[in-house]
Amino acid sequence: MEHLSRDNDPLLDSDPGRELIEEFFDALQIELLPGQFASQPIGMVVEDQPSPTENPRARGYPTARIYRIFEARITDPALAQALIDDSEGVSDQALRDWAMMDVQSSGRGRANAVLALPLRAITAFYGDLLPHERNHPVIFESHQLDETVAAVLEGIWVPKYQRL
């Protein structure tokens, strides 16, 4: 916890910049530059009960997950538009097809795109669910969302996670 809460910790990289740069390139083939976004830490979430991981390197081992939450703001209007365009232009089925093609060409079965959802709508949706329903993936507007989505929303309690 101590290492996660430090900025620029020498032992544990918890700054979202590197991850954002990788994800933007994977999804949009855009090289994200530091001046195009700003981020600040807003909290941490800990999984209360360890659950088996699906990570292929440790499949089945009980794992307690700790998430450091950042608010990231895209400061470049053209980049913000590229995010929206990708979100509106790539269907869930297209992603499934791309992932299948990746597997068939000896890949890991991955495909990347952007999913941009209105914060108020997604927060209201999770607020209408029973707390135990937030512990599992859900379908919102035909998109399957992982339970970690609810865990990072302000004002939404997820029983299997504890906010710090």
For each residue, the residues with C-beta under 8 A, 3 or more apart:
1: 4 5 44 66 164
2: 5 6
3: 6 9 11 12 14
4: 1 9 12 14 44 66 68
5: 1 2 41 44 68
6: 2 3 9 12 14
7: 15 41
8: 15
9: 3 4 6 12 13 14
10:
11: 3
12: 3 4 6 9
13: 9 18
14: 3 4 6 9 68
15: 7 8 18 39
16: 19 20 39 70 72
17: 20 21 34 37 39
18: 13 15 21 22
19: 16 22 23
20: 16 17 23 24 32 37 39 72
21: 17 18 24 25 31 32
22: 18 19 25 26
23: 19 20 26 27 112
24: 20 21 27 28 30 31 32
25: 21 22 28 29 30 31 32
26: 22 23 112
27: 23 24 86 112 113 114
28: 24 25 82 83 86 114
29: 25
30: 24 25 79 82
31: 21 24 25
32: 20 21 24 25 36 37 79
33: 36
34: 17 37
35: 75 76
36: 32 33 74 75 76 79
37: 17 20 32 34 72 73 74 75 76 79
38: 72 73 75
39: 15 16 17 20 70 71 72 73
40: 70 71
41: 5 7 68 69 70
42: 69 70 71
43: 68 69 163 164
44: 1 4 5 66 67 68 69 163 164
45: 66 67 69 151 152 161 162 163 164
46: 64 65 66 67 161 162 164
47: 50 51 64 65 66 160 161 162
48: 64 159 160 161 162
49: 64 160
50: 47 62 63 64
51: 47 62 63 160
52: 59 60 61 62 63
53: 58 59 60 61 62 63
54: 59
55: 58 59 63
56: 59
57:
58: 53 55 61 63
59: 52 53 54 55 56
60: 52 53
61: 52 53 58
62: 50 51 52 53
63: 50 51 52 53 55 58
64: 46 47 48 49 50
65: 46 47
66: 1 4 44 45 46 47
67: 44 45 46 148 151 152
68: 4 5 14 41 43 44
69: 41 42 43 44 45 152
70: 16 39 40 41 42
71: 39 40 42
72: 16 20 37 38 39
73: 37 38 39
74: 36 37 79 80 83
75: 35 36 37 38
76: 35 36 37 79 80
77: 80 81
78: 81 82
79: 30 32 36 37 74 76 82 83
80: 74 76 77 83 84
81: 77 78 84 85
82: 28 30 78 79 85 86
83: 28 74 79 80 86 87 114 116
84: 80 81 87 88 114 116
85: 81 82 88 89
86: 27 28 82 83 89 90 113 114
87: 83 84 90 113 114 115 116
88: 84 85
89: 85 86
90: 86 87 94 95 113 114
91: 94 95
92: 95 96 142 143 144
93: 96 97
94: 90 91 97 98 113
95: 90 91 92 98 99 111 112 113
96: 92 93 99 100 111
97: 93 94 100 101 111
98: 94 95 101 102 111
99: 95 96 102 103 109 110 111
100: 96 97 103 104 109
101: 97 98 104 105
102: 98 99 105 107 108 109 110 111
103: 99 100 106 107 108 109
104: 100 101
105: 101 102
106: 103
107: 102 103 110
108: 102 103
109: 99 100 102 103
110: 99 102 107
111: 95 96 97 98 99 102
112: 23 26 27 95
113: 27 86 87 90 94 95
114: 27 28 83 84 86 87 90
115: 87 143
116: 83 84 87
117: 121 122 140 141 143
118: 121 122
119: 122 123
120: 123 124
121: 117 118 124 125
122: 117 118 119 125 126 140 145 149 153
123: 119 120 126 127 153 154 155 156
124: 120 121 127 128
125: 121 122 128 129 138 140
126: 122 123 129 134 138 149 150 153 156
127: 123 124 155 156
128: 124 125
129: 125 126 133 134 138 150
130: 133 134
131: 134 135 157 158 159
132: 135 159
133: 129 130 136 138
134: 126 129 130 131 138 147 150 156 157 158 159
135: 131 132 147 158 159 160
136: 133 147
137: 144 145 146 147
138: 125 126 129 133 134 144 145 147 150
139: 142 143 144 145
140: 117 122 125 143 145
141: 117
142: 92 139
143: 92 115 117 139 140
144: 92 137 138 139
145: 122 137 138 139 140 149 150
146: 137 149
147: 134 135 136 137 138 150 151 158 160
148: 67 151 152
149: 122 126 145 146 152 153
150: 126 129 134 138 145 147 153 156 158
151: 45 67 147 148 156 158 161
152: 45 67 69 148 149
153: 122 123 126 149 150 156
154: 123
155: 123 127
156: 123 126 127 134 150 151 153
157: 131 134
158: 131 134 135 147 150 151 161
159: 48 131 132 134 135
160: 47 48 49 51 135 147
161: 45 46 47 48 151 158
162: 45 46 47 48
163: 43 44 45
164: 1 43 44 45 46
